Structures are given as structure tokens and as C-alpha cells.
Amino acid sequence: MTLAAPPVITIDGPTASGKGTVAMRVAQALGWHALDSGALYRLTALAVTRAGGDGGDEAQAAAAARALDVVFRDGGIWLDGVEVGNEIRREAISNLASRVAAYPAVRAALLERQRAFRTAPGLVADGRDMGTVIFPDAPLKVFLDADVNERALRRHKQLKDKGFSAKLSDLLEDLRLRDARDRDRVHAPLVAAADAVVVDSSRMGIDETVRKVLDLWSARGLAG
């Protein structure tokens, strides 16, 4: 008798759509694990810069992805024993992460590492290809979207709250470029899965969005 795999809720969407916060809150509500897949690409980008690279070498980026010494614990992220949760949120690292994420070799290097997060009692995974590539059998797939202007405002506030300076117009342009890069890449582009529920959070707060996802899960009549 084959044991059923632990359930997964995937939350995909563009940068600053709120998917990371929503995924964490949904996971907490259900008592499940959470996977911030974007953090793995940001960590890869950080490792590349620490090795003196600029993201232009696919083989180097893939090697960095394979060699990541990462620990996720108590809301913190450690790379090679050093807490880097704030460092990987810098815009320079975010932009580089979007670039290296387009490399097929990098995505292949991180594929099984991401799938390994699927453990009991369940997993909430957020990213850009969670429902299309990493967990295509997930019983609930959410594509969380929001207007790009609203996302720029959210990112601006997020960076200011963390003590980083940022110009709103620059953030808006960066988001538009990143959206195009993520949606147009050949391998694992940012797209809603055919069976995903699209949720527009442009005019929804975090609490309302979390409740929407939890209601979608409850509506499926599955244990949580």
C-alpha cells in the first residue's frame, strides 16, 4: 500500500504580490510547514556575489545553487552559518535572483531541494512555478496577483520598514522589468497553472487574503 503524499497548497505570483506573507500565515493557521522558494534563488544570487560573480555564468550559478549550505529556523535564514534574512531582501540581490532563476541548470539544481520540503502534516509553498513545475499534483493552487502600482507601493513600504532607502519610480520600473523577465523566460515561466484559482489582492489586506486561501482549502473538504 502506497502512502499518500502530504498535502500541498501552492501560492504563485509576481514579486510583491504578498504571496510570501500569505503563505507563511496560511501555514501557521494550518500547523503546516512553509517553503519560500524565492529565498533559495536569492540565496543562490548572494552566493554568486560572494564568489565574485555577476550572474552571467550559468555554470557558476548552478554550482552555487547545488552547494548552498542553508538553514531555515525560527523565521531566520542562515547561509554558511551566517544569518542573511535581511541581506537577501536587498533590491540588488532580488534583481540578480530573477536573472539566475532563468537558468535551466539553476532551476534543475534546486528542484529536488524544494520538493524535499513536502513533509507531514503538509506544506504551503510560494514562488513562481510551485503549482506548474514543483508540485503539479497540489490539491489547491493559488495564483496571487496584484496591480503593479500597488505592488510597487508595498515593496517601497517593506524596504523602508527594514531601513533600506528606495525610490518608488525605480521600484516600479524594476518590477515591470522583472515581471517581463519572469513571464517571458523559456523555462518555468511565471504563469498561473491551468487549475489554479486566481486571487487579485490589489484591494485586499493580508488578513482578508489569508482568509480567502483558507476558505478555498476548506471548500475542498480536505483535512487541515
C-alpha positions in Angstrom: 0.0 0.0 0.0 1.4 3.4 -1.1 1.1 6.1 1.5 -0.4 9.4 0.2 2.0 12.3 -0.1 1.4 15.1 2.4 -0.9 17.8 1.0 0.4 21.0 -0.5 -1.1 24.4 -1.1 0.9 26.3 -3.7 0.8 30.1 -3.9 2.4 31.5 -7.0 2.5 35.1 -8.2 4.7 38.1 -9.2 7.1 40.0 -7.0 5.4 41.9 -4.1 2.0 40.3 -4.6 2.1 39.3 -0.9 2.5 35.6 -1.6 5.3 35.1 0.9 3.5 36.7 3.9 0.2 35.0 2.9 1.9 31.6 2.6 3.5 31.9 6.0 0.3 32.9 7.6 -1.7 30.1 6.0 1.0 27.6 7.1 0.8 28.9 10.6 -3.0 28.6 10.6 -2.9 25.0 9.4 0.1 24.0 11.5 2.0 23.1 8.3 5.5 23.7 7.0 6.2 26.7 4.7 8.5 26.9 1.7 9.7 30.3 0.5 11.2 29.1 -2.8 12.2 32.6 -3.7 14.6 32.6 -0.8 16.5 29.8 -2.4 17.1 31.8 -5.6 18.0 34.9 -3.5 20.5 32.8 -1.6 21.9 31.5 -4.8 22.3 35.1 -6.0 24.0 36.0 -2.7 26.4 33.1 -3.0 27.2 34.1 -6.6 28.1 37.6 -5.5 30.2 36.3 -2.6 32.1 34.2 -5.1 32.8 37.4 -7.1 30.3 36.6 -9.9 27.8 38.8 -11.6 25.2 36.2 -12.6 26.4 36.0 -16.2 27.8 32.5 -15.8 25.1 29.8 -15.8 27.5 27.0 -14.7 28.8 29.1 -11.8 25.3 30.0 -10.6 24.2 26.3 -10.8 27.2 25.2 -8.8 26.4 27.8 -6.2 22.8 26.5 -6.1 23.9 22.9 -5.6 26.4 23.9 -2.9 24.1 26.0 -0.8 24.6 25.4 3.0 21.2 26.8 4.2 19.3 26.5 7.4 15.7 27.9 7.8 15.0 28.2 11.5 12.6 30.3 13.7 11.8 32.7 10.9 15.5 33.3 10.1 17.7 32.2 7.2 21.3 31.2 7.6 23.8 30.8 4.8 27.1 29.2 5.7 26.3 29.7 9.3 25.5 33.5 9.0 22.0 34.9 9.3 21.2 36.6 5.9 17.4 37.1 6.1 17.7 40.9 5.6 20.6 40.8 3.2 18.9 38.7 0.6 16.0 41.2 0.5 18.1 43.9 -0.9 17.0 45.0 -4.4 20.4 44.2 -5.9 20.1 40.6 -4.7 16.4 40.4 -5.7 17.2 41.5 -9.3 20.1 39.1 -9.6 17.9 36.3 -8.2 15.5 37.0 -11.0 18.3 36.7 -13.6 19.8 33.5 -12.2 16.4 31.9 -11.8 16.1 32.0 -15.6 18.9 29.5 -16.0 17.7 25.9 -16.5 20.7 24.5 -14.7 19.9 26.6 -11.6 16.3 25.5 -11.6 17.3 21.9 -12.0 19.8 22.2 -9.1 17.0 23.5 -6.8 14.2 21.2 -8.0 14.6 18.3 -5.5 15.7 20.6 -2.7 12.3 22.3 -3.0 10.3 19.0 -3.2 12.1 17.8 -0.1 10.1 20.4 1.9 7.0 18.3 1.4 6.7 16.6 4.7 3.8 15.8 7.1 1.4 17.3 8.1 1.5 19.5 5.0 3.2 22.3 3.1 2.4 25.7 1.9 4.8 26.7 -0.9 5.1 30.1 -2.5 7.0 31.0 -5.6 6.6 31.4 -9.3 6.4 27.7 -10.5 5.2 25.9 -7.4 1.9 24.8 -9.0 3.2 24.4 -12.5 6.5 22.6 -12.0 7.5 21.8 -8.4 4.1 20.4 -7.1 1.9 19.9 -10.1 -0.3 17.5 -8.1 -1.1 20.0 -5.3 -4.8 19.8 -4.4 -5.0 23.6 -4.1 -3.1 26.0 -6.4 -3.5 29.8 -5.9 -2.1 32.4 -8.3 -1.9 35.6 -6.2 -1.8 38.7 -8.4 -2.0 42.5 -7.8 -1.7 45.7 -9.8 1.9 46.6 -10.4 1.5 50.1 -9.0 0.1 48.6 -5.8 2.9 46.1 -5.7 5.5 48.9 -6.0 3.9 50.7 -3.1 4.0 47.6 -1.0 7.7 46.9 -1.8 8.6 50.5 -1.1 7.0 50.3 2.4 8.6 46.9 3.0 12.1 48.3 2.2 11.5 51.4 4.3 10.4 49.4 7.2 13.6 47.4 7.0 15.7 50.5 6.9 16.6 50.5 3.2 16.3 53.5 1.0 14.3 53.2 -2.2 12.8 55.4 -4.9 9.2 54.5 -5.8 9.7 55.2 -9.5 12.7 53.0 -9.7 10.9 50.2 -7.9 8.0 50.4 -10.3 10.3 50.1 -13.3 12.3 47.2 -11.7 9.0 45.4 -11.0 7.9 45.8 -14.6 11.2 44.5 -15.9 11.2 41.6 -13.5 7.6 40.7 -14.4 8.5 40.6 -18.1 11.7 38.6 -17.4 9.8 36.1 -15.2 6.8 35.7 -17.6 8.9 35.5 -20.8 11.6 33.1 -19.8 11.6 29.8 -21.6 12.0 27.5 -18.6 9.3 27.6 -15.9 7.8 31.0 -16.7 5.6 32.8 -14.3 2.1 31.7 -15.3 -1.0 30.5 -13.5 -1.5 26.8 -13.5 -4.4 25.7 -15.6 -6.2 24.5 -12.4 -5.2 27.5 -10.2 -7.6 29.9 -8.5 -6.5 33.4 -9.4 -6.8 35.8 -6.5 -6.3 39.6 -7.1 -5.1 41.1 -3.9 -4.9 44.7 -5.2 -7.6 45.8 -2.8 -7.3 43.1 -0.2 -5.4 43.3 3.1 -3.2 40.4 4.3 -5.9 39.1 6.7 -8.5 39.0 4.0 -6.2 37.3 1.6 -5.2 34.7 4.1 -8.8 34.0 4.9 -9.6 33.7 1.2 -6.9 31.0 0.8 -8.1 29.1 4.0 -11.7 29.2 2.7 -10.6 27.8 -0.6 -8.9 25.0 1.2 -11.9 24.3 3.5 -14.2 24.3 0.4 -12.3 21.4 -0.9 -13.4 19.3 2.1 -9.8 18.3 2.9 -8.3 17.9 6.4 -6.1 20.8 7.5 
